[in-house]
Amino acid sequence: MKNIVAGHVAVTATEFVELALGTPLDLWLGVEGESEMERAARLDAARDILTAYPELPDDVSRVAAEAIEAFAPELFNVITLPRPAGRRRPRRRAVAA
């Protein structure tokens, strides 16, 4: 199965994410052994991108959720556990003014 994003074929999962987001993962995650100057430059570039595209964090969350839903849907199977009887939060009382 081919993963095509914006007309480009993604060979690896990393390439798929980078194409979907439009930025390399290293920009956000850093690289092992980077100098303080390289780190500062990377973070500065990331800030510039977030300023220009404030919706990017929401897009990242959406892409991650869609990938999980497509490739590991069992991670979304959440079971609500019942609360034990008699162990309720106390209600706050109104304070008289």
Salt bridges, closest charged atoms under 4 A:
GLU34 OE2 - ARG42 NH2 2.80
ASP59 OD1 - ARG62 NH2 3.81
GLU66 OE1 - ARG62 NH1 3.54
